[in-house]
């Protein structure tokens, strides 16, 4: 290299790799690459591997790999070779991608090869086996399964899956690869190779080799997979080979070999598969061959899937063959034929159906018709053949048996349409043809839509078929002509065909059926001209051709025959009655007058016609009429 240097001013490198620094001003790298720096702290390497570190200012790096870091911490990396860490602030790993990080504010990660964490603690591994852990701030896991944990609240898993994690509550299991537990302690599990547990303890396991026990905190058993258990919080296992039980009692099972009973807490039976039971916390069960009895807590019978049970709170099961009972009172039969009697807790029925029960009242029929009822809670019904009525009364109907009514509370239509109604709670209605009413509490209409109605509050109309009104009195008609009315509340016209009148008298019109009149209050013309009248309150004219006077007296005019137009207002009853009576009297008088006038006019016309006829008979037209007679006859006839 040849060059001249002026102290603190100029530095010259070989041509094509020329670097010039003016004090406190500019740094230029040739050719086609320009770097501008402000002074006091500059480091220059060979071209294409140029690294410059500078505080509080701006850095630009060429070619094809550009990195710009903003003030107080600047970092430049060279592709595939150089890693620079700036204390407590920024870490960048490279090639071909550029990362810009603002401390404590912004993190940008470019794909497949770059990892950046924010301050004080950083770990970087080679690509495809890269793991970085950072306390309470940011966590990134890489590659192909990028995991980013934002401080205090959010966890995101890439690709194809995003999860939001709120502290102290959630467990995230990335399929066969990643597990994260949060808050205050972050656990990241990387498939088959690397495990990191935080805080205070970091553990790395190679597959098929290691077993590490971290006292009071972590137990890990590795055999083709990885299992991590965190104290007092979480139990997770990987399939077919590992079982861990916690706390204070740790159990490890190898397949087809070990049966362990943990005193006062856990009983586990194991063949070929995995079962993990955690007292009062989490239960995970593996497929087809496992039965677990857990006193005072959980009874689980399961195949092929995973079951997690939180006592007295939540039950989740996977399809077709799972039953969970609570202690000391459970009977379990194996899948597809399940009978369970249980108090105070949770029952799950088979298949594809789920039931949550409340204690002391359960009825189950068997097989293929399984029913469980708990009062004041939620009832779910086994498909197409079982009916349950609540509370304290349970009814099951075999198919093809029609209609069953339970006292004062529930009406059910059957078969192929199964209804379950539970007071004050939920109602489930089966397919497409059933309407169920529940007095004082709930109303549900169907198909494919479920309605829950609380009295005197809600009105819901389902599309084109069903109407529900509230409260205390109900009328139901069957499909395509369905009407439900609650008195003293609402009036609804069903589209173009149904009419409801109120109060205290109900009127329902079926299509193409004419006129129905209810006493003293309402007149309805039908079809295509429907009138609804509320006494003393509302006047409705339907459609464009019907006139109604309100209240108690109704006048309807047919199309093309309107005599007059009335402008109606809501008025006091007495005034409106007198007005209506006067109008009607006037119409009657006009009609009588017209009738008399027409009668007199017709009589005059008839008299004129008769006179004209007699005049013709006496005139010139008489001669030819008598021309065939003799003369004396003519004269005599004339006389």
Secondary structure, 3 states (H helix, E strand, C coil): CCCCCECCCECCCCCCCCEEECCCCCEEECCCEEECCCCCCCCCCCCCCCCCCCCCCCCCCCCCCCCCCCCCCCCCCCCCCCCEEECCCEEECCCCCCCCCECCCECCCCCCCCCCCCCCCCCCCCCCCEEECCCCCCEEEECCCCEEEECCCEEEECCCCCCCCCCCCCEEEECCCEEEECCCCCEEEECCCEEEECCCCCCCCCCCCCEEEECCCEEEEECCCECCEECCCEECCCCCCCCCCCCCCCCCCCCCCCCEEECCCEEECCCCCCEEECCCCCEEECCCCEEEEECCCEEEEECCCCCEEECCCEEECCCCCCEEECCCCCCCCCCCCCCCCCCCCEECCCCCCCEECCCCCCCCCCCCCCCCCCCCCCCCCCCCCCCEECCCCCCCCCCCCCCEEECCCEEECCCCCCEEECCCCCEEECCCCCCEEECCCCEECCCCCCCCCCCCCCCEEECCCEEECCCCCCCCCCCCCCCCCCCCCCCCCECCCECCCCCCCCCCCCCCCCCCCECCCECCCCCCCCCEEECCCEEECCCCCCCCCCCCCCCCCCCCCCCCCCCCCCCCHHHHHHHHHHHHHHHHHHHHHHHHHHHHHHHHHHHHHHHHHHHHHHCCCCCHHHCCCCHHHHHHHHC
